[in-house]
Amino acid sequence: MRVLEESWMWGYERDKQQSLGLQTIRFQKIKGEKHYWLNTDARHLDAPEYIVNTSCDTVCFICTECGPPECMKKHGAEEDWKIIWRK
């Protein structure tokens, strides 16, 4: 049980840091589905930034250290995203 509690807390802390570091939310529609890039600028520190759909399911991620995942091919360049919220 302790491992589960620690795992949950780690996830909570990671999500909290993700929220606190949010710089912009960017929007793009892919095949009729709305996608949101939660831009924290973490990619500049070799950490992932997440792209989620309207159900908050992660559909892709951006990570400089990792190289672009296959899912990024359909999202295009940074200029293809519309900023809908800025800190």
GIKA-V87616 format. One record per helix or strand of 2 or more residues. SS is the DSSP state (2 for helix, 1 for strand). FROM is the first residue (numbers start at 0). TO is the last residue. If there is no record, write none. Layout:
ss = {SS | SS}
from = {FROM | FROM}
to = {TO | TO}
//
This chain:
ss = {2 | 1 | 1 | 2 | 1 | 1 | 2 | 2 | 1}
from = {1 | 23 | 32 | 41 | 48 | 57 | 69 | 77 | 81}
to = {19 | 29 | 38 | 44 | 52 | 61 | 73 | 79 | 85}
//
